[in-house]
Amino acid sequence: MSKKTLVIGATENTARYANRATRSLLQHGHDVEQIGLKAGTVQGVPIQTGLPDLTDIDTVTMYVGARNQAGYVDYLKKLKPRRVIFNPGAENHDLARQLQQEGIEPIEACTLVMLSIGNY
């Protein structure tokens, strides 16, 4: 069974990296959950709004900038993912430090590149 990834910043806009990441994750056989500002779907996977009650999240891939991440800090700590990937433009050293203190590995990387080179 593949490990579940949560995409934060999901959108139906196919030009956005979060959308491309969701499609690539699905192509690579990963289970995906999505949170975005507007409800919708990407390849049949619903985009949820707010802070849904999710379980068994292995990886969170972050597509919202640092100034919009404050509302997710406690949520991420509660989810207890193995790692949080801060994609380009979403880097947040303060949040990364807090996650590390909770035993969650922060990674500054690009999910799309990680998938394409096989080190996701």
Backbone bond lengths (Angstrom), bond angles and torsions (degrees), N, CA, C in turn:
res aa  C-N    CA-C-N  psi(-1)  N-CA   C-N-CA  omega(-1)  CA-C   N-CA-C  phi
1 M - - - 1.466 - - 1.528 109.46 -
2 S 1.319 116.05 135.72 1.458 118.50 -179.44 1.521 110.32 -76.89
3 K 1.289 115.37 156.41 1.455 121.10 178.77 1.527 108.62 -80.75
4 K 1.335 115.95 142.81 1.459 120.98 -174.69 1.531 111.34 -83.21
5 T 1.327 115.33 135.65 1.465 122.43 178.14 1.524 109.27 -114.11
6 L 1.327 116.27 136.14 1.457 122.37 173.89 1.520 108.36 -104.73
7 V 1.334 116.30 123.06 1.461 122.23 176.05 1.532 107.22 -96.31
8 I 1.335 116.53 117.33 1.468 121.04 176.55 1.519 107.70 -102.28
9 G 1.335 115.45 123.30 1.458 121.59 -175.42 1.514 110.85 105.91
10 A 1.336 116.08 20.68 1.468 121.96 -177.23 1.528 111.34 -63.10
11 T 1.321 114.90 150.36 1.459 121.57 -179.43 1.526 109.90 -154.58
12 E 1.323 115.61 152.83 1.471 119.90 174.48 1.519 112.15 -78.74
13 N 1.324 117.94 -10.70 1.460 122.97 -178.57 1.530 109.45 -68.94
14 T 1.333 117.03 109.55 1.467 121.81 -174.16 1.529 113.03 -67.62
15 A 1.340 118.00 -13.93 1.462 120.49 178.46 1.534 111.89 -82.14
16 R 1.328 117.35 -12.81 1.474 120.85 -176.80 1.525 111.15 -85.61
17 Y 1.335 115.04 146.10 1.464 120.01 -178.53 1.520 112.83 -62.75
18 A 1.325 117.94 -34.98 1.472 120.05 179.54 1.528 110.50 -61.00
19 N 1.321 116.64 -40.17 1.460 121.27 178.15 1.532 110.21 -66.64
20 R 1.318 116.46 -44.55 1.470 120.55 178.84 1.522 110.61 -61.81
21 A 1.338 116.59 -38.58 1.464 120.94 179.72 1.526 110.40 -64.76
22 T 1.326 117.18 -44.33 1.467 120.35 178.68 1.525 110.24 -58.80
23 R 1.332 116.46 -47.39 1.466 119.90 179.95 1.531 111.72 -62.12
24 S 1.319 116.82 -40.84 1.462 120.78 179.93 1.532 111.06 -68.52
25 L 1.332 117.36 -41.40 1.468 120.67 176.76 1.530 110.36 -58.06
26 L 1.340 116.28 -45.51 1.462 120.76 179.78 1.532 110.45 -63.47
27 Q 1.327 116.57 -42.89 1.471 121.46 178.13 1.524 111.29 -58.85
28 H 1.320 116.21 -35.32 1.460 121.47 -178.99 1.534 111.86 -87.20
29 G 1.342 117.33 7.95 1.458 121.05 173.03 1.521 116.03 83.99
30 H 1.332 117.24 17.04 1.463 120.05 179.60 1.532 111.22 -88.92
31 D 1.330 115.67 145.96 1.463 120.79 170.89 1.525 107.11 -77.27
32 V 1.331 116.71 137.30 1.458 120.60 -175.06 1.522 110.94 -129.46
33 E 1.331 115.72 137.09 1.461 124.16 166.92 1.522 104.99 -116.63
34 Q 1.346 116.92 151.12 1.458 120.24 -178.68 1.522 111.31 -134.91
35 I 1.328 114.82 141.64 1.461 121.65 171.92 1.519 106.92 -125.87
36 G 1.326 115.91 132.45 1.459 120.83 177.84 1.512 110.76 -145.67
37 L 1.310 116.44 176.77 1.466 121.16 179.13 1.525 111.33 -74.55
38 K 1.352 116.21 -31.64 1.465 120.71 -179.91 1.526 109.57 -122.02
39 A 1.311 116.39 137.67 1.463 121.25 176.81 1.526 109.37 -65.70
40 G 1.305 115.70 152.41 1.459 121.51 179.03 1.517 108.26 173.03
41 T 1.330 116.18 -161.04 1.466 119.99 176.13 1.524 109.62 -143.50
42 V 1.315 115.45 151.65 1.464 122.84 171.04 1.518 105.80 -128.54
43 Q 1.320 116.05 114.74 1.467 122.97 -178.03 1.534 111.58 47.52
44 G 1.317 115.84 46.12 1.461 121.07 175.50 1.515 114.94 83.69
45 V 1.331 118.20 -6.16 1.464 121.15 178.91 1.527 108.32 -94.18
46 P 1.342 117.45 121.20 1.463 119.27 -177.34 1.526 112.90 -67.51
47 I 1.337 115.13 141.77 1.467 121.16 170.29 1.525 105.57 -92.29
48 Q 1.325 115.70 116.76 1.458 120.76 179.73 1.525 108.78 -92.69
49 T 1.327 115.42 155.32 1.460 120.19 177.71 1.525 108.21 -112.18
50 G 1.311 115.64 164.86 1.462 119.86 -179.71 1.515 111.03 73.55
51 L 1.348 115.44 -146.99 1.458 121.88 -178.53 1.524 108.82 -123.22
52 P 1.348 116.72 79.75 1.465 119.78 -175.71 1.528 112.35 -64.47
53 D 1.314 115.08 155.16 1.456 121.87 179.76 1.525 108.67 -80.42
54 L 1.323 117.15 98.45 1.458 122.25 -176.65 1.530 109.99 -113.40
55 T 1.328 115.70 154.28 1.463 120.34 177.68 1.524 109.74 -133.29
56 D 1.310 115.67 163.34 1.474 122.78 175.05 1.531 113.52 57.61
57 I 1.331 117.19 38.20 1.463 120.70 175.93 1.526 107.99 -85.29
58 D 1.343 116.84 119.45 1.460 121.49 178.73 1.526 110.77 -84.87
59 T 1.331 115.42 -44.97 1.462 121.62 -174.24 1.519 110.00 -132.01
60 V 1.339 116.40 137.50 1.459 121.41 169.75 1.515 105.81 -111.06
61 T 1.334 116.58 130.02 1.459 119.85 175.42 1.531 107.64 -113.09
62 M 1.321 115.14 120.82 1.466 123.42 -167.89 1.516 111.33 -97.06
63 Y 1.335 115.24 121.70 1.464 121.41 177.24 1.516 112.13 -121.43
64 V 1.333 117.82 24.38 1.467 120.53 173.15 1.528 107.41 -118.11
65 G 1.321 115.79 144.91 1.460 120.84 -177.81 1.517 112.34 -68.44
66 A 1.322 115.40 163.28 1.465 122.27 -175.77 1.533 112.50 -52.90
67 R 1.326 117.60 -40.45 1.472 118.67 -176.02 1.529 112.36 -69.06
68 N 1.326 117.35 -17.31 1.464 120.57 178.82 1.527 112.62 -103.92
69 Q 1.335 117.21 8.84 1.461 120.51 -177.31 1.525 113.72 -92.75
70 A 1.326 117.90 -13.56 1.466 121.01 -173.72 1.533 112.27 -53.83
71 G 1.327 117.20 -39.97 1.460 121.12 -178.73 1.519 114.15 -68.73
72 Y 1.332 116.90 -10.07 1.462 120.63 -177.42 1.531 113.75 -102.32
73 V 1.335 118.11 -8.08 1.471 120.97 -173.25 1.526 111.92 -57.14
74 D 1.322 117.59 -56.84 1.466 120.40 -179.06 1.526 111.30 -65.39
75 Y 1.320 115.89 -35.83 1.468 121.27 178.94 1.527 110.51 -60.78
76 L 1.335 116.41 -46.11 1.463 120.65 179.37 1.525 110.82 -62.28
77 K 1.317 116.32 -41.65 1.472 119.99 179.15 1.525 110.49 -62.95
78 K 1.339 116.14 -37.60 1.467 120.43 179.33 1.535 111.20 -70.42
79 L 1.334 117.18 -38.24 1.471 121.32 179.56 1.525 111.85 -65.70
80 K 1.328 116.46 -31.70 1.469 122.19 -179.88 1.539 112.80 52.82
81 P 1.353 117.99 52.03 1.465 118.17 176.36 1.530 109.45 -69.50
82 R 1.310 116.54 163.27 1.468 121.05 176.52 1.524 109.81 -68.07
83 R 1.356 115.59 -36.79 1.464 120.00 -177.04 1.520 110.52 -152.30
84 V 1.342 114.63 157.97 1.460 122.06 173.06 1.522 106.54 -125.63
85 I 1.328 115.58 123.04 1.461 121.09 178.29 1.534 108.14 -94.88
86 F 1.336 115.16 120.14 1.458 120.96 175.83 1.529 106.38 -95.05
87 N 1.328 116.11 104.86 1.460 121.35 -179.74 1.525 109.80 -72.26
88 P 1.350 117.72 162.11 1.465 119.92 179.61 1.527 111.29 -51.31
89 G 1.328 115.89 129.40 1.463 121.64 -177.67 1.513 113.00 94.40
90 A 1.322 117.60 -11.23 1.477 121.48 -179.09 1.528 111.26 -111.79
91 E 1.329 117.69 7.28 1.458 121.03 -177.50 1.527 109.89 -58.24
92 N 1.342 115.30 140.15 1.472 120.37 -178.75 1.530 107.32 -155.18
93 H 1.332 116.14 95.22 1.460 120.87 -174.37 1.525 112.49 -65.18
94 D 1.328 116.74 -34.50 1.470 120.44 179.01 1.527 110.60 -64.93
95 L 1.327 116.45 -48.32 1.463 120.64 178.46 1.529 110.32 -64.72
96 A 1.320 117.25 -40.28 1.465 120.89 178.83 1.525 110.46 -58.01
97 R 1.323 116.75 -42.97 1.468 121.48 179.53 1.536 110.50 -63.81
98 Q 1.337 116.28 -43.65 1.473 120.09 178.73 1.525 111.48 -61.91
99 L 1.325 116.40 -41.97 1.466 120.37 -179.99 1.524 110.60 -64.13
100 Q 1.341 115.56 -42.57 1.457 120.15 179.23 1.533 110.70 -57.68
101 Q 1.330 116.34 -39.82 1.462 121.03 179.32 1.528 111.27 -64.71
102 E 1.344 116.28 -22.11 1.468 121.19 179.09 1.536 111.01 -93.45
103 G 1.329 116.65 2.66 1.464 120.25 -179.67 1.519 113.58 82.91
104 I 1.345 116.57 18.10 1.463 122.22 179.52 1.529 107.41 -104.91
105 E 1.335 116.52 128.71 1.462 120.25 -176.89 1.525 111.46 -80.50
106 P 1.350 117.50 118.32 1.465 119.56 173.96 1.524 109.47 -87.87
107 I 1.332 116.58 136.46 1.469 121.20 -179.73 1.525 107.93 -130.20
108 E 1.333 116.72 127.41 1.460 120.06 171.63 1.520 106.50 -94.36
109 A 1.315 115.96 107.66 1.463 120.86 -176.16 1.520 108.48 -162.84
110 C 1.316 115.31 177.46 1.457 121.33 176.53 1.525 108.38 -111.81
111 T 1.313 116.13 118.31 1.462 121.53 -179.58 1.532 111.09 -54.93
112 L 1.327 117.44 -42.78 1.464 120.76 -178.64 1.528 111.37 -62.11
113 V 1.328 116.79 -41.53 1.469 120.17 178.59 1.524 109.76 -68.08
114 M 1.342 117.49 -44.51 1.463 120.98 179.56 1.525 110.47 -56.31
115 L 1.332 116.90 -44.57 1.466 120.36 179.34 1.526 111.07 -65.48
116 S 1.339 116.03 -41.96 1.467 119.14 -174.83 1.531 112.46 -69.11
117 I 1.343 117.69 -28.04 1.467 118.77 -179.45 1.535 111.96 -101.59
118 G 1.329 115.90 3.72 1.463 120.08 172.35 1.517 115.36 79.18
119 N 1.340 119.00 21.71 1.469 118.08 176.77 1.521 112.56 -116.62
120 Y 1.351 115.24 30.77 1.470 120.01 176.36 1.514 108.74 -77.08
